[in-house]
Amino acid sequence: MAGIKQLAGQTLWYGVSSIVPRLLNYLLTPYLTLKLSGASYGDMTLVYALISFLFIIYTYGLETAYFRFSQKKEYEADLYNTSSVSIITSTIILSVGLWFFVQPLATLTNVPEHPEYIKIAILIVAFDTLAVIPFAKLRQAGRPVKYAVVRISAVLLNIGVLYFFLSVSPRLARSNPNSVFTVISNSNFETAYVIISNALMSLFTLVLLWKEFQAFRWRFNPALWKEIMIYSSPMLIVGFGGMINETLDRIMLGWWGIPVAGGSIKDDIGTYGACYKLSILISLSIQAFRLGAEPFFFKQASGENPQRVYARVMKFFVIILCLMFLFVALYLDVWKHFIQNKSMWAGLKVVPVLLLANMFLGIYYNLSVWYKITNKISSGAWITIAGTIITILINYIFIPKYSYVASAWATFFCYLTMMVSCYVWGQKEYPVPYAWKKLLAYIVIAVLLYFLHTWLTALWTNEMFSYILATLILFAFGIFVLRVEKKEFQKMPVIGKYIR
């Protein structure tokens, strides 16, 4: 239980550093859907999909490798220096190289008329990549407070700059028609301002990490680097495949989608991107868990009976995900108001599907510990490739007919396949006593409760009834889990003494 308490404490701080910035960005959703047209929001969604792909290539699994090799005392002196030299050199080479292919990248991303978006995107990825190893150093050293402060400060800057561009400048332009603010407030620049604000945030993050960044020395250990690359190369495949599964559907919508009457492909992409963000609470939980769990799992691997710890972590994790699923799905009529463009509400039907898909993804991340600590990263690569094939096939076959609904179900089946494959394979290579029957029951019960709510509210379409029923269902599920897991919760710090 001591190990789980440690993970809970670290996850709390990393949760703050992850949840607060993402929640702040989440709160930008109503603002951006109000300020940007559907097509502009679609452009923004496409550019951020490209950024996700480029980031995987730029970092090539080095962060996970850093945590893995930091457990070996013989590499302690050279690891930070070698990793930093490697990532700085590759970032410069990749950024210069991509600068010559800005227009083809813009065409591939379905924004051919805006190559400037791609230039800014390259800068964002470069700055974010240079911050990876300093952030990893903070996590490995157990300094989640500074990690949280840096993350939150940068996001606040992003919000401030974005608000200036999209709200303050237009107001000043109306007051002073002959001023420079008239040029700045041009509506054609709205998407560019979103990306520029992000670039400034990424640069500011690097400045705040300057102490950690400049702590390295230009010393390079070729033998260590070779071992790191052997370990991290499959992680590149895992990460790249993961980004295909997570974000390529937006770009594929641009390639294969057929616009509905009166709309455009960019409108569909914008709708899907906005509705995808409603699964944010599950995504936040997963992100917070990953930040705390990755170094934790590697440290536990050398301890006594780590498999038992992994199994208990999984139990609490699945319970939290089920509660998050119900919290979003049952109150969807409330969450939809975060999308101010009501024409985008047509995409709300895919939100429960995406919530379940992200739940499967979170469980997969938890299960993936077996191939990371046993140095069988290639197994993770094969699992990811299988998911990628499913993603591409379903999108290719069904997008022309079902648009973003096909993309949502592709995400669902992709992550379901990856989760099941990872569990079956992992139990053969590194058995962990997961209480899988109980965990599966929790997920099925949560889904059935959602359908019960949907059915009853369809019989009586009363808003107050929907909210009261949702609250009762959520409360009942919580009490049910508390009774089943009473002994486990009694061992928890703080809340344990209140459970009898």
Secondary structure, DSSP 8 states (H G I E B T S, - for coil): -HHHHHHHHHHHHHHHHHHHHHHHHHHHHHHHHHHS-HHHHHHHHHHHHHHHHHHHHHHTTHHHHHHHHTT-GGGTTTHHHHHHHHHHHHHHHHHHHHHTTHHHHHHHTT-TT-HHHHHHHHHHHHHHHHTHHHHHHHHHTT-HHHHHHHHHHHHHHHHHHHHIIIIIHHHHHHH-TTSTHHHHT-GGGHHHHHHHHHHHHHHHHHHHTHHHHTT--S---HHHHHHHHHHHHHHHHHHHHHHHHHHHHHHHHHHH----TT--HHHHHHHHHHHHGGGHHHHHHHHHHHHHHHHHHHHHTTSSSHHHHHHHHHHHHHHHHHHHHHHHHHTHHHHGGG---GGGGGGGGGHHHHHHHHHHHHHHHHHTHHHHHTT-HHHHHHHHHHHHHHHHHHHHHHHHHHTHHHHHHHHHHHHHHHHHHHHHHHHHHS-----HHHHHHHHHHHHHHHHHHHHHHHHS--HHHHHHHHHHHHHHHHHHHHHHTHHHHHTSTTTGGG--
